[in-house]
Amino acid sequence: MFGFWKSGRTGRKQSGAVAEENASLPYSSIPLSTQQHTATHRELVRVVLRDTLRMHGIPTDWIGCEILTRSRRGDEGALLIQLLIHHWHEGLLRYAPLLQQQLLQGLQRFDPASDHSRHTVSWKFSPACRSPHNEMPPPSFWTGQAAQFEVPATDYPPGHDYATGQTGQRR
């Protein structure tokens, strides 16, 4: 029906066009060689994540991953690596950027022929991760401004020595 849009193309498809065409297809209808390549990359991500966690002493059941294929220009699709937090630990958030960097560097080390810098890493929290926080903090928390508060009055007279429990002048 819209064949006139294709009039400028040659009969042979370019590799970028094949990748774009594959992006809209269900996984089962993508050519077998591309499926195998994608499955290999998915398994590589899982192995490198497990190795990275072990290397840094993080229990491997604390973080899992889901891997989706995103097609970009060129014939090699980039991956969307979604790291799933299964166990809450404050340190995971503090060191998440470094952990993400270590994962991508590990992928590059294990498979130097591929460009892993194009992959996107996202973080997702499992409902079962048991975060201790159930409310957002006040706005002053984010800006570092301490909330103003008053020191409660005491029954001790001025000049009271708290260390000895005696009232009088200090020497």
N, C-alpha and C positions, 0 to 999 in steps of 0.2 A: 504494500500500500504506500509506504513512504520510500520507495526505491530511489526517488530522485535525490535523496540526501546522500546516497552512497555513490552517486555518479562520479565524484572526483576520486574515488579510491581505485586502486588497482585490484585485480582479482585475488592477489595474494594478501593475506592478513599479516599485519606487523605484530611483533611479540607484545607490544603494549596493548594493542587492540584485543589480543587473545586474553590477556590478564583482565582487562575491563569486562570482556564478555563472560569470563569465568566468575567474576565477582557477583553477577546477578543470578548465577545458576545454583541450584541446591547442591550440597556437597556430593551427593551420590551421582550427579550428572557431570561433575568436573572430570576431565580426563584422568585416567588411572595413574599416569606418571606424576601429575600434579598432586593427586590425593596421597600418593606414597611420600612425596617430598614434604607435604604438609604434615602428615602423620609422623615422619621422622623429626621434623622441627618441634612438634608438640612434645614428643618423648624427650628430645634433647633439653627442652626448657624444664621439664619435670626433673630430670636427672641433675641438671645444673642447679636448680633451686634446692634440691635435697642436699647436694654437696655444699652449697653456699651456707645453708643453715647449719649443717654439721660442723663446718670449718669454724664458724663463729659461736658454736656451743648453744645454738637455739634449737630446742626440740623440734623435730621434723613434723610433728602433728600439730604444731601451733599455726603453721601457715601452709595453705594449699594453693592450687592455682587452676584457673580455667583459661584456656587458650582459644582465641578466635582468630580466623584469618581475615585480614583486610587486604584488598587488592589495591595497589597503587600503580602509577606508571611503571612500565617495565614488566617483565614476565615473572618476577619473583614477588609474591605478596608479602606484606609486612604482617607481623602478629600483634594482636592485642592480648597482652598478658595481664590477667586480672588476678592479683594476689589476694587470697581469702584469709582473713584473720579469724582463726578458730578459737584462739585463747588470748584473753586480754593480758597485756603487760605494757606498762607505761614506756618501757625502753623501746618497744617495737615502733612506737610513733616517733620517738626522739631520733632513732637511727634509721627510719624508713628510707630517707634519701640515699644513705650510704649502702643500705641493703639492696636497694634497687640498682645502684651503680655497680655493686659487686656482682649482681646477677647478670647484668648486660656485659660486663667484662668477662665473666665466666663463659657466657655464650660465645663471645668473640674468640676466646682462647680455645674452646673445644671445636669451633667451626669457623676458622679464619677466612674461608672462602665466601662466606655470606656477610652481608651488611646488617648487623644487628642494631645499629644505631637508629634504624627506621622503626623499630618496634616501639609500641606504646605500652607503658606499664601503668596500671590503675590498682587501687586498693579498695577492697570491699570488706565489710565487717559482718561476720556471721551473727545471726541473732543469738546464737549459743555462746558467743565469746565472753559473755558476762562482764561487760564494762561496768565499773562501779558508779559511773556517773549517770544520773537520771534527770538532771536539770542543767541548763546552761548557766555559767557563772555570770555575775553582774558585768556590765560593760567595762568597769574600771579594771577588771581582771586582764583584759586584752591590752590595755594601754600601759599597764605597769603602775598606774596611779593607785597608791594605797588608799583604802577607804579611811575616812576620818573617824576616829573613835575617841571616846573619853576614857581616861584611866579611872577606874572605880575608886571611890573614897574608902579609906580604911579607918579603923578605930584607933590606930596607933598615933601618938602625938608626934609633932615635928621633931626631928633629931633622933628618932628611934633607930637603933642599930639592929637590923634584921638578923645579922649573923649571931649576935650574942643574946638578942632578945631584951636588951636593956635600953632605957632611955637616958640620954645624956650626951655629952660632947665626945666626939671621937678624938683620939690622939694621933 
